[in-house]
Amino acid sequence: MTTPMPGRLLAVYGTLRRGDRNHHLLAGAQFRGTGLVAGRLFEVPMSSYRPYAYPALVVDEAQQAHGALGGGRVEVEVVQLPDAAMLAALDELEAFDPDEPDGSEFVRRLVPLVEFTPVPGGPALTQAEVFVYAGDPAQLGAAVPEGRWLPR
C-alpha cells in the first residue's frame, strides 16, 4: 500500500518531461504547469547510472535561496505526485538515496519557482522539489543552451 502525499510537487527539467524517454514514470501524476528555476543545465554524456545522455541541474545555493537568475534559469514542468511509490521510483532513476545523500548522483531540494504558469484554473505555485546534481563535476559535459533540455 502506498502513502498518499497530497501537495507533493516536483519540478522536472529533463528526461521526465513530456515527450522524453522517462516521462512514463510520471503516469498518474498531475501536470500543474510550467516555470523556471534558478540554475544551469549541463549534459551528462553517459554514466554508470544510465547508458544515455541526460541533463544535470547545477545550482548556486545563494542564488537559489533568493530565486535570482544571475546564474541562469532552467525550464521546468511541475507535477503533483500521487504517492510515495512514484517518488521512490523517481529517486531510483535519479540515483538518489535519501538515507545516503552524500553518495547520491542527485539530491532532492525544495526550490523557489522563479516564474510559474499554471494550467488553466490551477493554483499559483511558488516552490517545488527538484533533483539537483550532486555527482562528480568532472562527469558534466557541455552546458545546455538556454536551460532547456530537448527530448531525444
NUBA-94131 format. One record per residue: residue number from 1; x negated, y negated, z of N, C-alpha, C in turn. Coordinates in nm, 2 decimals, padded with zeros to 4 digits. Each point is the difference from the previous one (the first is absolute). Last residue first. Example, Ala and Ser with C-alpha at 12.3 -4.5 7.8 and 13.67 -1.06 7.14 Angstrom:
// NUBA-94131
ATOM; seq; n.xx; n.yy; n.zz; ca.xx; ca.yy; ca.zz; c.xx; c.yy; c.zz
ATOM; 2; -01.28; 00.22; 00.71; -00.09; -00.11; 00.00; 00.08; -00.11; 00.08;
ATOM; 1; -00.03; 00.57; -00.01; 00.09; -00.12; 00.00; -00.09; -00.12; 00.00;
END
This chain:
// NUBA-94131
ATOM; seq; n.xx; n.yy; n.zz; ca.xx; ca.yy; ca.zz; c.xx; c.yy; c.zz
ATOM; 152; -01.51; -01.35; -02.67; -00.09; 00.07; -00.08; 00.05; 00.13; -00.04;
ATOM; 151; 00.17; -00.53; 00.20; 00.02; 00.15; 00.00; -00.10; 00.06; -00.11;
ATOM; 150; -00.14; -00.46; 00.24; 00.09; 00.04; -00.11; 00.01; 00.15; 00.00;
ATOM; 149; -00.12; -00.41; 00.38; -00.03; 00.13; -00.05; 00.10; 00.04; -00.11;
ATOM; 148; -00.17; -00.49; 00.20; 00.12; 00.08; -00.05; -00.05; 00.13; -00.06;
ATOM; 147; -00.25; -00.41; 00.17; 00.06; 00.08; 00.11; 00.12; 00.08; -00.04;
ATOM; 146; -00.31; -00.27; -00.29; 00.12; -00.07; 00.05; 00.08; 00.08; 00.10;
ATOM; 145; -00.38; 00.28; -00.22; 00.04; -00.13; -00.04; 00.13; -00.04; 00.06;
ATOM; 144; -00.34; 00.34; 00.22; 00.12; 00.02; -00.09; 00.05; -00.15; -00.02;
ATOM; 143; -00.52; 00.17; 00.11; 00.11; -00.07; 00.05; 00.12; 00.02; -00.10;
ATOM; 142; -00.39; 00.38; 00.01; 00.03; -00.14; -00.04; 00.12; -00.05; 00.07;
ATOM; 141; -00.18; 00.40; 00.25; -00.04; -00.04; -00.13; 00.03; -00.14; -00.03;
ATOM; 140; -00.10; 00.30; 00.47; 00.08; -00.09; -00.07; -00.06; -00.03; -00.14;
ATOM; 139; -00.21; 00.27; 00.35; 00.09; 00.07; -00.09; 00.09; -00.09; -00.08;
ATOM; 138; -00.30; -00.16; 00.35; -00.08; 00.05; -00.12; 00.09; 00.08; -00.10;
ATOM; 137; 00.16; -00.15; 00.43; 00.00; -00.10; -00.10; -00.07; 00.04; -00.13;
ATOM; 136; 00.24; 00.34; 00.35; -00.13; -00.05; -00.03; 00.01; -00.10; -00.11;
ATOM; 135; 00.45; 00.05; 00.27; -00.10; 00.09; -00.04; -00.14; -00.07; -00.03;
ATOM; 134; 00.46; -00.16; 00.11; -00.09; 00.01; 00.11; -00.12; 00.09; -00.03;
ATOM; 133; 00.46; -00.28; -00.23; -00.12; 00.08; -00.02; -00.09; -00.01; 00.12;
ATOM; 132; 00.54; -00.06; 00.02; -00.12; -00.08; -00.02; -00.12; 00.09; -00.01;
ATOM; 131; 00.58; 00.02; -00.03; -00.13; 00.08; 00.01; -00.11; -00.09; -00.04;
ATOM; 130; 00.47; -00.18; 00.22; -00.07; 00.02; -00.12; -00.12; 00.09; 00.03;
ATOM; 129; 00.50; -00.22; 00.23; -00.13; 00.07; 00.01; -00.05; 00.02; -00.14;
ATOM; 128; 00.29; -00.43; 00.11; 00.02; 00.14; -00.03; -00.13; 00.07; 00.03;
ATOM; 127; 00.30; -00.52; 00.04; -00.12; 00.08; 00.02; 00.04; 00.15; -00.03;
ATOM; 126; 00.31; -00.37; -00.06; -00.13; -00.08; 00.02; -00.12; 00.09; 00.02;
ATOM; 125; 00.53; -00.01; -00.25; -00.09; 00.07; 00.08; -00.13; -00.08; 00.01;
ATOM; 124; 00.56; -00.03; -00.13; -00.13; -00.07; -00.02; -00.09; 00.07; 00.10;
ATOM; 123; 00.44; 00.27; -00.19; -00.06; -00.10; 00.10; -00.13; -00.05; -00.04;
ATOM; 122; 00.37; 00.14; -00.37; -00.08; 00.06; 00.10; -00.06; -00.10; 00.10;
ATOM; 121; 00.28; -00.07; -00.41; 00.08; 00.03; 00.12; -00.09; 00.06; 00.12;
ATOM; 120; -00.21; 00.05; -00.47; 00.12; -00.08; 00.02; 00.07; 00.04; 00.13;
ATOM; 119; -00.51; 00.10; 00.03; 00.11; 00.04; -00.10; 00.12; -00.08; 00.02;
ATOM; 118; -00.44; -00.25; 00.16; 00.08; 00.12; 00.03; 00.09; 00.05; -00.12;
ATOM; 117; -00.48; -00.26; 00.06; 00.12; -00.02; -00.08; 00.08; 00.13; 00.03;
ATOM; 116; -00.46; -00.28; 00.22; 00.09; 00.12; 00.00; 00.13; -00.04; -00.08;
ATOM; 115; -00.55; -00.15; 00.17; 00.12; -00.04; -00.07; 00.08; 00.13; -00.01;
ATOM; 114; -00.35; 00.02; 00.28; -00.02; -00.14; -00.03; 00.11; -00.06; -00.08;
ATOM; 113; 00.00; 00.39; 00.37; 00.03; -00.01; -00.14; -00.02; -00.15; -00.03;
ATOM; 112; -00.26; 00.26; 00.41; 00.10; -00.09; -00.05; 00.02; 00.01; -00.15;
ATOM; 111; -00.15; 00.43; 00.30; -00.06; -00.13; -00.06; 00.12; -00.09; -00.03;
ATOM; 110; -00.17; 00.49; 00.27; 00.11; -00.09; -00.02; -00.05; -00.14; -00.04;
ATOM; 109; -00.24; 00.50; -00.09; 00.00; -00.13; 00.08; 00.13; -00.08; -00.03;
ATOM; 108; -00.28; 00.52; -00.06; 00.13; -00.08; -00.02; -00.01; -00.12; 00.09;
ATOM; 107; -00.42; 00.28; -00.25; 00.07; -00.02; 00.12; 00.13; -00.08; -00.02;
ATOM; 106; -00.39; 00.33; -00.30; 00.09; -00.11; 00.01; 00.06; 00.00; 00.14;
ATOM; 105; -00.32; 00.31; -00.07; -00.03; -00.08; -00.12; 00.08; -00.13; 00.00;
ATOM; 104; -00.15; 00.26; 00.46; 00.10; 00.00; -00.11; -00.05; -00.09; -00.11;
ATOM; 103; -00.19; 00.09; 00.45; -00.05; 00.09; -00.10; 00.09; 00.01; -00.12;
ATOM; 102; 00.09; -00.28; 00.38; -00.14; -00.03; -00.04; -00.05; 00.09; -00.11;
ATOM; 101; 00.44; 00.06; 00.21; -00.01; -00.11; -00.10; -00.14; -00.03; -00.05;
ATOM; 100; 00.26; 00.39; 00.26; -00.14; -00.03; -00.03; -00.02; -00.10; -00.11;
ATOM; 99; 00.43; 00.15; 00.16; -00.08; 00.03; 00.12; -00.15; -00.03; -00.02;
ATOM; 98; 00.32; -00.07; -00.36; 00.03; -00.09; 00.11; -00.08; 00.03; 00.13;
ATOM; 97; -00.13; 00.09; -00.51; 00.03; 00.09; 00.11; 00.02; -00.10; 00.12;
ATOM; 96; -00.02; -00.02; -00.57; 00.01; -00.07; 00.13; 00.04; 00.09; 00.11;
ATOM; 95; -00.05; 00.04; -00.51; -00.11; 00.05; 00.08; -00.01; -00.08; 00.13;
ATOM; 94; 00.35; -00.03; -00.36; -00.10; -00.11; 00.02; -00.12; 00.04; 00.09;
ATOM; 93; 00.36; 00.31; -00.09; -00.04; -00.05; -00.13; -00.12; -00.10; 00.02;
ATOM; 92; 00.22; 00.14; 00.39; -00.09; 00.11; -00.06; -00.05; -00.04; -00.13;
ATOM; 91; 00.31; -00.28; 00.21; -00.13; 00.00; 00.07; -00.10; 00.10; -00.06;
ATOM; 90; 00.44; 00.00; -00.16; -00.08; -00.11; -00.05; -00.13; -00.02; 00.07;
ATOM; 89; 00.30; 00.33; 00.15; -00.05; 00.04; -00.13; -00.08; -00.12; -00.07;
ATOM; 88; 00.20; -00.08; 00.42; -00.11; 00.10; 00.02; -00.05; 00.04; -00.14;
ATOM; 87; 00.38; -00.28; 00.01; -00.12; -00.07; 00.04; -00.12; 00.09; 00.02;
ATOM; 86; 00.42; 00.19; -00.09; -00.06; -00.07; -00.12; -00.12; -00.08; 00.04;
ATOM; 85; 00.22; 00.22; 00.34; -00.06; 00.10; -00.09; -00.05; -00.07; -00.12;
ATOM; 84; 00.24; -00.25; 00.33; -00.14; 00.03; 00.03; -00.07; 00.10; -00.09;
ATOM; 83; 00.43; -00.29; -00.18; -00.04; 00.08; 00.11; -00.15; 00.02; 00.02;
ATOM; 82; 00.23; -00.29; -00.34; 00.12; 00.06; 00.07; -00.04; 00.08; 00.13;
ATOM; 81; -00.23; -00.46; -00.24; -00.01; 00.14; 00.01; 00.11; 00.06; 00.08;
ATOM; 80; -00.05; -00.45; -00.32; 00.03; 00.04; 00.14; 00.00; 00.15; 00.00;
ATOM; 79; -00.28; -00.37; -00.33; 00.10; 00.11; 00.01; 00.03; 00.02; 00.15;
ATOM; 78; -00.25; -00.37; -00.38; 00.03; 00.04; 00.14; 00.11; 00.10; 00.00;
ATOM; 77; -00.42; -00.17; -00.34; 00.15; 00.04; 00.00; 00.02; 00.04; 00.14;
ATOM; 76; -00.41; -00.34; -00.20; 00.05; 00.12; 00.07; 00.15; 00.02; -00.03;
ATOM; 75; -00.49; -00.29; -00.16; 00.14; 00.02; -00.02; 00.04; 00.13; 00.07;
ATOM; 74; -00.41; -00.34; 00.14; 00.03; 00.13; -00.06; 00.15; 00.02; -00.01;
ATOM; 73; -00.42; -00.41; 00.06; 00.13; 00.05; 00.03; 00.03; 00.12; -00.08;
ATOM; 72; -00.45; -00.34; 00.21; 00.08; 00.07; -00.11; 00.13; 00.04; 00.04;
ATOM; 71; -00.32; -00.25; 00.26; -00.07; 00.11; -00.04; 00.07; 00.08; -00.11;
ATOM; 70; 00.20; -00.39; 00.19; -00.13; -00.04; -00.04; -00.09; 00.12; -00.05;
ATOM; 69; 00.47; -00.05; 00.19; -00.03; 00.06; -00.13; -00.14; -00.03; -00.05;
ATOM; 68; 00.28; 00.06; 00.51; -00.07; -00.09; -00.09; -00.04; 00.07; -00.13;
ATOM; 67; 00.23; 00.13; 00.44; 00.07; 00.00; -00.13; -00.07; -00.08; -00.10;
ATOM; 66; -00.14; 00.09; 00.46; 00.07; -00.12; -00.02; 00.07; 00.00; -00.14;
ATOM; 65; -00.24; 00.38; 00.16; 00.08; -00.04; 00.12; 00.08; -00.13; -00.03;
ATOM; 64; -00.30; 00.17; -00.33; 00.12; 00.08; 00.01; 00.08; -00.05; 00.12;
ATOM; 63; -00.42; -00.19; -00.07; 00.10; -00.05; -00.10; 00.13; 00.08; 00.02;
ATOM; 62; -00.35; 00.13; 00.27; 00.04; -00.13; 00.04; 00.10; -00.06; -00.10;
ATOM; 61; -00.19; 00.43; -00.09; 00.09; 00.00; 00.12; 00.05; -00.14; 00.04;
ATOM; 60; -00.13; 00.19; -00.48; -00.07; -00.08; 00.09; 00.09; -00.02; 00.12;
ATOM; 59; 00.03; 00.42; -00.36; 00.05; -00.13; 00.05; -00.10; -00.06; 00.09;
ATOM; 58; 00.10; 00.38; -00.42; -00.10; -00.04; 00.09; 00.05; -00.14; 00.05;
ATOM; 57; 00.21; 00.46; -00.28; 00.02; -00.14; 00.05; -00.10; -00.03; 00.11;
ATOM; 56; 00.00; 00.36; -00.43; -00.02; -00.02; 00.14; 00.02; -00.14; 00.04;
ATOM; 55; 00.15; 00.38; -00.43; -00.04; -00.13; 00.05; -00.03; 00.00; 00.15;
ATOM; 54; -00.08; 00.40; -00.38; 00.10; -00.06; 00.08; -00.05; -00.13; 00.06;
ATOM; 53; -00.13; 00.46; -00.37; -00.02; -00.13; 00.05; 00.12; -00.06; 00.08;
ATOM; 52; -00.10; 00.53; -00.02; 00.04; -00.10; -00.09; -00.03; -00.14; 00.06;
ATOM; 51; -00.03; 00.45; 00.22; -00.07; 00.01; -00.12; 00.04; -00.10; -00.11;
ATOM; 50; -00.02; 00.00; 00.58; 00.09; 00.00; -00.12; -00.08; 00.01; -00.13;
ATOM; 49; -00.20; 00.02; 00.45; 00.14; 00.01; 00.03; 00.09; 00.02; -00.12;
ATOM; 48; -00.48; -00.08; -00.01; 00.03; 00.14; 00.04; 00.14; 00.02; 00.04;
ATOM; 47; -00.08; -00.37; -00.36; -00.06; 00.02; 00.13; 00.02; 00.15; 00.04;
ATOM; 46; 00.01; -00.42; -00.42; 00.04; 00.13; 00.04; -00.06; 00.02; 00.14;
ATOM; 45; 00.02; -00.44; -00.19; 00.01; 00.08; -00.12; 00.04; 00.15; 00.03;
ATOM; 44; 00.15; -00.45; 00.24; -00.09; 00.11; 00.04; 00.00; 00.10; -00.11;
ATOM; 43; 00.11; -00.55; 00.00; 00.02; 00.13; -00.04; -00.09; 00.10; 00.06;
ATOM; 42; 00.20; -00.47; 00.21; -00.11; 00.05; -00.07; 00.04; 00.14; -00.05;
ATOM; 41; 00.24; -00.49; 00.21; 00.01; 00.14; -00.04; -00.13; 00.04; -00.08;
ATOM; 40; 00.14; -00.39; 00.40; -00.05; 00.03; -00.13; 00.01; 00.15; -00.03;
ATOM; 39; 00.27; -00.39; 00.35; -00.10; 00.10; -00.02; -00.05; 00.01; -00.14;
ATOM; 38; 00.48; -00.17; 00.27; -00.14; -00.05; -00.02; -00.10; 00.11; 00.00;
ATOM; 37; 00.51; 00.06; -00.18; -00.07; 00.00; 00.13; -00.14; -00.06; -00.03;
ATOM; 36; 00.53; 00.00; -00.25; -00.14; -00.02; 00.00; -00.06; 00.02; 00.14;
ATOM; 35; 00.48; 00.19; -00.27; -00.06; -00.11; 00.07; -00.15; 00.00; -00.02;
ATOM; 34; 00.54; 00.24; -00.09; -00.14; -00.01; -00.04; -00.06; -00.12; 00.07;
ATOM; 33; 00.44; 00.36; 00.13; -00.04; -00.12; -00.08; -00.15; 00.00; -00.03;
ATOM; 32; 00.28; 00.36; 00.21; 00.05; -00.12; 00.07; -00.04; -00.13; -00.08;
ATOM; 31; 00.09; 00.58; -00.05; -00.07; -00.11; -00.05; 00.05; -00.13; 00.06;
ATOM; 30; 00.02; 00.50; 00.22; 00.08; -00.11; -00.05; -00.09; -00.11; -00.05;
ATOM; 29; -00.08; 00.56; 00.04; -00.03; -00.13; 00.06; 00.09; -00.11; -00.07;
ATOM; 28; 00.00; 00.45; -00.15; 00.08; -00.02; 00.12; -00.03; -00.12; 00.07;
ATOM; 27; -00.37; 00.18; -00.30; 00.14; 00.04; -00.03; 00.08; 00.00; 00.13;
ATOM; 26; -00.49; -00.09; -00.08; 00.09; -00.09; 00.07; 00.15; 00.03; -00.03;
ATOM; 25; -00.37; 00.24; -00.19; -00.01; 00.02; 00.15; 00.09; -00.10; 00.07;
ATOM; 24; -00.06; -00.02; -00.47; 00.10; 00.10; 00.04; -00.01; 00.03; 00.15;
ATOM; 23; -00.31; -00.29; -00.23; 00.13; -00.07; 00.04; 00.10; 00.11; 00.05;
ATOM; 22; -00.47; 00.04; -00.19; 00.04; 00.05; 00.14; 00.13; -00.06; 00.05;
ATOM; 21; -00.21; -00.11; -00.45; -00.01; 00.15; 00.02; 00.05; 00.05; 00.14;
ATOM; 20; 00.20; -00.47; -00.22; -00.14; 00.06; 00.01; 00.01; 00.14; 00.05;
ATOM; 19; 00.39; -00.30; -00.07; -00.07; 00.03; -00.12; -00.14; 00.06; 00.01;
ATOM; 18; 00.18; -00.28; 00.41; 00.09; 00.06; -00.10; -00.08; 00.02; -00.13;
ATOM; 17; -00.31; 00.00; 00.43; 00.10; -00.09; -00.07; 00.08; 00.07; -00.10;
ATOM; 16; -00.37; 00.19; 00.25; 00.13; 00.03; 00.06; 00.11; -00.10; -00.06;
ATOM; 15; -00.48; -00.01; -00.10; 00.06; 00.12; -00.07; 00.14; 00.03; 00.06;
ATOM; 14; -00.15; -00.47; 00.14; -00.08; 00.08; -00.10; 00.08; 00.12; -00.05;
ATOM; 13; 00.12; -00.33; 00.35; -00.06; -00.08; -00.10; -00.07; 00.08; -00.11;
ATOM; 12; 00.39; -00.04; 00.45; -00.08; 00.09; -00.08; -00.05; -00.08; -00.12;
ATOM; 11; 00.23; -00.06; 00.53; -00.03; -00.07; -00.13; -00.10; 00.09; -00.07;
ATOM; 10; 00.39; 00.11; 00.39; -00.13; 00.02; -00.05; -00.02; -00.07; -00.13;
ATOM; 9; 00.34; 00.04; 00.48; -00.03; -00.05; -00.13; -00.14; 00.02; -00.04;
ATOM; 8; 00.41; 00.16; 00.36; -00.15; 00.02; -00.03; -00.02; -00.04; -00.14;
ATOM; 7; 00.44; 00.00; 00.22; -00.08; -00.12; -00.01; -00.15; 00.02; -00.03;
ATOM; 6; 00.27; 00.40; 00.21; 00.06; -00.11; -00.07; -00.09; -00.12; 00.01;
ATOM; 5; -00.07; 00.51; 00.06; -00.09; -00.12; 00.03; 00.07; -00.11; -00.07;
ATOM; 4; 00.10; 00.55; 00.17; 00.04; -00.12; -00.07; -00.09; -00.12; 00.04;
ATOM; 3; -00.15; 00.53; 00.01; 00.05; -00.11; 00.09; 00.03; -00.12; -00.08;
ATOM; 2; 00.03; 00.55; -00.13; -00.08; -00.13; -00.01; 00.06; -00.10; 00.09;
ATOM; 1; -00.01; 00.57; 00.00; 00.08; -00.12; 00.00; -00.09; -00.12; 00.00;
END
